[in-house]
Amino acid sequence: MSNRLFQGVVHQMRDVINRVIGVVDETAAIIACSDLSKVGLTNEFIALDLSDSHDTFIRDGYTYKPFGPHIKPDYAVFVEGTDESASKYAQLLAISLSSIKQYYDEKYDRNNFVKNVVLDNILPGDIYIKARELHFNADATRVAFLIRVSGSNDVSTYDVVQNLFPDKQKDFVFSIGENDIVLIKEIKPGIDSKDLEKLARSIADTLSGEFYTKAVVGIGTAVTGVKELATSFKEAQVALEVGKVFDNEETIVRYDNLGIARLIYQLPVTLCETFLKEVFHQGGIESLDHETLFTIRRFFENNLNVSETSRKLFVHRNTLVYRLEKIKKLTGLDLREFDHAIIFKIALMVRKYLDACAEGNAPSGGQN
């Protein structure tokens, strides 16, 4: 579609400029030209310059000006000649074609349509009208993945993810910030959540293993209908924010697997503080050292089984019982009792949430 768009502009400009002008894509193939016999030709030496920057350069008697919305240019204008006029023509054409392409994308491109739906930048009543205009399957089942990279390097995460999902009819990739990439993936109805987790893990592993880029991926729930995409995206956002507090070592965080952490995330901070004061003796939870907290985590992981936990910790059963009695004395809760264990587990999570709030790293779910 871009080829026809560019060719139309080039055709109108050829008599005004009175030079051979055209456009090449990122592979250096000529996709539009005032000399139609050149359309389809490729110059591999130009491709090397296109990958460097958006600066003007000269090759074989032509002046080139790369352009496009990404760090790596998508296209380049070329104008016959190497004089100052050729450079000015190339720059003017690049500005014009870039603006026209942006306008066209905003009006007709499916990727921008999906982005606008996800970010609530389109009125609900206009969604299905626009979907029909674009011949967009509005009733398919899709899910949102939010890929967040930490730090910066020379690798474009957007390009990597887009190359992993090249089917632009079903999968949509776009950036919403310097470190956040959104993937809207069409899936089969009833797909298992574990399969979505495997897909997310493959993305994170590719970024880490091949490009040395650390990434975490939040996964929303599968939704049917284009209007629900915004919901799935917001869930992916919540998954990352909640995971940052409660599961900060996890690379993949599913919204439907957040469990009670999602409830705590929505509680007011003052209510959380009151809960801790009411549950524990004064200073009880603060008096627990790292070794004791480690013992508690292992006890929970082994389903409150004293024998199994002592075996995993390589300690005598009586030693573990002594530690549990010490915890009971300090906190007033006996972890061998199921109800007490539940209260203690929630309290530890609430404390972790409050610590994150105090450090300014907590999500914005809770309100004072």
C-alpha positions in Angstrom: 0.0 0.0 0.0 2.9 2.4 0.8 4.4 1.7 -2.6 1.3 3.0 -4.4 1.1 6.0 -2.0 4.8 7.0 -2.7 4.5 6.3 -6.4 1.5 8.7 -6.6 3.5 11.5 -5.0 6.6 10.9 -7.0 4.6 10.9 -10.2 3.2 14.3 -9.4 6.6 15.7 -8.4 8.6 14.5 -11.4 7.8 17.4 -13.7 8.3 20.0 -11.0 11.8 18.7 -10.0 12.7 17.6 -13.5 15.1 15.0 -12.2 14.9 11.3 -11.6 13.5 10.8 -8.1 12.2 7.9 -6.1 12.0 5.9 -2.9 13.8 2.8 -1.7 12.7 0.6 1.2 14.9 -0.8 4.0 16.3 -3.5 1.7 17.3 -0.8 -0.8 14.8 -2.0 -3.4 13.3 0.8 -5.4 9.6 0.8 -4.6 8.6 4.1 -6.4 10.4 6.1 -9.1 9.7 8.7 -11.7 11.6 6.4 -14.1 9.3 3.3 -14.0 12.0 1.1 -15.5 14.0 1.3 -12.3 11.2 0.1 -10.0 12.2 -3.2 -8.4 15.9 -2.8 -8.8 18.1 -3.1 -5.7 21.5 -1.7 -4.7 23.0 -3.6 -1.8 25.6 -0.9 -1.1 22.7 1.6 -0.3 21.3 -0.8 2.3 24.5 -0.4 4.4 24.0 3.3 4.6 20.3 3.0 5.4 21.1 0.9 8.5 23.4 3.7 9.9 21.3 6.8 10.5 18.8 9.3 9.0 21.6 11.5 7.6 21.8 12.4 3.9 24.4 10.5 1.9 25.5 10.2 -1.8 25.9 7.1 -3.9 26.5 6.6 -7.6 25.5 10.1 -8.6 22.3 10.2 -6.5 21.5 12.0 -3.2 19.7 9.9 -0.6 17.8 11.0 2.5 16.6 8.2 4.8 13.3 8.6 6.7 10.8 6.7 8.9 9.5 6.7 12.5 12.0 4.2 13.8 15.6 4.3 14.9 16.5 2.3 11.8 15.1 4.1 8.8 12.3 2.3 6.9 12.7 4.2 3.6 15.0 6.7 1.8 14.2 9.3 -0.9 16.7 9.5 -3.7 17.2 12.5 -6.2 19.4 12.5 -9.3 22.5 14.7 -8.7 25.0 15.4 -5.9 24.6 19.2 -5.8 23.0 21.4 -3.1 19.7 21.5 -5.0 19.6 17.7 -5.0 20.2 17.6 -1.3 17.3 20.2 -0.7 15.0 18.3 -3.0 15.7 15.0 -1.1 15.1 16.6 2.3 11.8 18.2 1.2 10.6 15.0 -0.3 11.6 13.0 2.8 9.6 15.4 5.0 6.6 15.3 2.6 6.5 11.6 2.2 7.0 11.0 6.0 4.1 13.2 6.8 1.9 11.6 4.2 2.8 8.1 5.4 2.0 9.1 9.0 -1.3 10.5 8.0 -2.1 7.4 5.9 -1.1 5.1 8.8 -3.3 6.9 11.3 -6.3 6.8 9.0 -6.0 3.3 7.5 -3.3 1.2 9.2 -4.6 -1.7 11.3 -1.6 -1.5 13.7 -2.4 2.1 14.6 -6.1 1.2 15.0 -5.3 -1.6 17.5 -2.9 0.8 19.3 -5.7 3.4 19.6 -8.1 0.8 20.9 -5.7 -0.5 23.5 -4.8 3.0 24.8 -8.5 4.1 24.8 -7.7 6.8 22.1 -10.9 6.0 20.1 -14.5 6.4 21.1 -16.2 3.1 21.8 -18.9 3.8 19.2 -16.3 4.3 16.5 -14.4 1.1 17.1 -16.6 -1.3 15.1 -17.1 1.3 12.4 -13.4 1.6 12.0 -13.0 -2.1 12.2 -15.3 -2.6 9.2 -13.4 0.1 7.2 -10.2 -1.8 7.8 -11.7 -5.2 7.2 -10.5 -6.0 10.7 -11.7 -9.2 12.4 -13.4 -7.7 15.4 -14.6 -11.0 16.9 -11.3 -12.9 17.1 -9.8 -14.0 20.4 -6.7 -12.1 21.4 -4.4 -11.4 24.3 -2.1 -8.6 25.3 1.5 -9.0 26.2 3.4 -6.1 27.7 7.2 -6.5 27.2 9.3 -4.2 29.4 13.1 -4.0 29.0 15.5 -2.7 31.6 18.3 -0.4 30.6 19.1 0.5 27.0 21.4 -0.9 24.3 21.9 -0.8 20.6 19.1 -3.4 20.0 15.7 -2.2 19.0 13.3 -4.3 21.1 10.5 -3.3 18.8 12.2 -4.7 15.7 13.1 -7.9 17.5 9.5 -8.6 18.7 8.1 -7.6 15.3 10.4 -10.1 13.6 9.3 -12.8 15.9 5.7 -12.1 14.9 5.7 -11.1 11.2 2.0 -11.9 10.5 0.7 -8.3 10.4 -2.8 -9.5 9.7 -3.2 -11.3 13.0 -0.4 -10.0 15.3 0.2 -6.4 16.2 3.3 -4.9 17.7 3.8 -1.3 18.8 5.8 0.7 21.3 4.2 2.9 24.1 7.3 4.2 25.6 11.1 4.0 25.6 11.1 0.6 27.3 7.6 -0.8 26.8 6.5 -2.9 23.8 3.0 -4.2 23.3 2.1 -7.4 21.5 -1.5 -8.1 20.6 -1.6 -11.8 19.7 -4.5 -13.5 18.0 -5.0 -17.0 19.6 -7.3 -19.9 19.4 -10.3 -19.7 21.7 -9.8 -21.8 24.9 -6.0 -21.8 24.7 -4.4 -22.8 28.0 -2.8 -20.1 30.0 0.4 -22.2 30.3 0.8 -21.9 26.5 0.6 -18.1 26.7 3.3 -18.3 29.4 5.5 -20.4 27.2 5.1 -17.9 24.4 6.0 -15.0 26.7 9.0 -16.9 28.0 10.3 -17.5 24.4 10.2 -13.7 23.8 12.1 -13.0 27.0 14.6 -15.8 26.3 15.2 -14.5 22.8 15.9 -11.0 24.0 18.2 -12.3 26.7 20.0 -15.1 24.9 20.5 -13.5 21.5 20.5 -9.8 22.2 21.6 -9.6 25.9 18.5 -7.5 26.8 16.8 -8.3 30.1 13.0 -8.2 29.8 9.9 -9.0 31.9 6.6 -9.8 30.3 3.1 -9.2 31.7 0.2 -11.2 30.2 -3.4 -10.1 30.3 -6.3 -12.5 30.0 -7.6 -13.7 26.6 -10.5 -11.6 25.4 -13.0 -12.0 22.5 -14.0 -8.8 20.7 -11.9 -5.8 19.7 -13.4 -3.6 22.4 -12.0 -5.8 25.1 -8.4 -5.4 24.1 -8.0 -2.4 26.3 -9.0 -4.6 29.3 -6.4 -7.2 28.4 -3.7 -4.6 28.1 -4.6 -3.0 31.4 -4.4 -6.4 33.0 -0.9 -6.9 31.5 0.1 -3.6 33.0 -1.2 -4.6 36.4 0.6 -7.9 36.2 3.9 -6.1 35.7 3.3 -3.6 38.5 2.1 -6.2 41.0 4.9 -8.6 40.0 7.4 -5.9 40.6 6.4 -5.8 44.3 5.5 -9.4 45.1 7.4 -11.5 42.5 10.4 -9.3 41.5 12.5 -12.3 40.5 9.9 -13.6 38.0 10.4 -12.9 34.3 6.8 -13.8 33.3 3.8 -12.6 35.2 0.3 -13.6 34.3 -2.7 -11.5 35.5 -4.8 -14.6 36.1 -2.0 -16.0 38.3 -1.5 -13.1 40.7 -3.9 -14.5 43.3 -4.2 -12.6 46.5 -1.4 -10.2 45.5 -4.0 -8.6 43.2 -6.3 -7.9 46.1 -3.6 -6.4 48.3 -2.6 -4.2 45.3 -6.1 -2.7 45.4 -6.2 -2.0 49.2 -5.6 1.4 50.7 -2.2 1.8 52.4 -3.9 2.9 55.6 -6.0 -0.3 55.7 -2.8 -2.4 55.2 -1.1 -0.6 58.1 -4.1 -1.2 60.4 -4.2 -4.9 59.4 -0.5 -5.4 60.4 -1.0 -3.6 63.8 -4.0 -5.8 64.6 -2.6 -9.1 63.5 0.9 -9.0 65.2 2.2 -8.2 68.6 3.9 -4.9 68.7 7.2 -5.3 66.8 6.6 -9.0 66.3 7.1 -9.2 62.5 10.0 -6.8 62.6 11.9 -9.1 65.0 12.1 -11.9 62.5 15.6 -12.4 61.1 16.5 -13.6 57.6 17.0 -17.2 58.7 13.6 -17.3 60.3 11.9 -15.8 57.3 13.7 -18.3 55.1 12.4 -21.1 57.3 8.9 -19.7 57.0 9.0 -19.6 53.2 10.2 -23.2 53.0 7.5 -24.2 55.4 4.9 -22.6 53.2 6.4 -24.1 50.0 6.1 -27.6 51.6 2.4 -27.2 52.5 3.0 -26.8 56.2 4.5 -30.3 56.4 7.0 -30.3 59.3 8.8 -33.5 58.3 9.2 -32.5 54.6 10.4 -29.0 55.5 13.0 -30.2 58.0 14.3 -32.7 55.4 14.6 -29.9 52.7 16.3 -27.6 55.2 18.7 -30.4 56.4 17.7 -29.8 60.0 16.3 -32.1 62.7 12.5 -32.2 63.0 12.8 -30.9 66.6 14.9 -28.0 65.5 12.2 -26.9 63.1 9.5 -27.3 65.8 11.6 -25.1 68.1 11.8 -22.4 65.4 8.0 -22.6 64.8 7.5 -22.2 68.6 9.8 -19.2 68.6 7.8 -17.6 65.7 4.6 -18.2 67.6 6.0 -16.5 70.7 7.2 -13.5 68.7 4.1 -13.0 66.5 1.2 -14.8 68.3 0.6 -17.0 65.3 1.2 -20.8 65.1 2.1 -21.6 61.5 1.2 -25.3 62.0 -2.5 -24.2 62.1 -4.0 -23.5 58.7 -5.9 -20.4 59.6 -2.9 -18.8 61.3 -0.7 -19.7 58.3 -3.0 -18.0 55.9 -3.0 -14.8 58.1 0.8 -14.9 58.3 1.2 -15.4 54.6 -1.1 -12.4 53.8 0.7 -10.3 56.4 4.1 -10.9 54.9 2.7 -9.8 51.5 1.1 -6.8 53.0 4.4 -5.8 54.7 6.3 -6.3 51.4 3.7 -4.0 49.7 4.1 -1.3 52.4 7.9 -1.5 52.1 7.6 -0.9 48.4 5.2 2.1 49.0 7.7 3.6 51.4 10.5 3.3 48.8 8.3 4.8 46.1 8.4 1.5 44.1 4.8 0.4 44.7 2.1 0.3 42.1 -0.6 2.9 42.1 -3.4 0.5 43.1 -3.7 1.4 46.7 -4.9 4.8 47.9 -4.4 6.5 51.2 
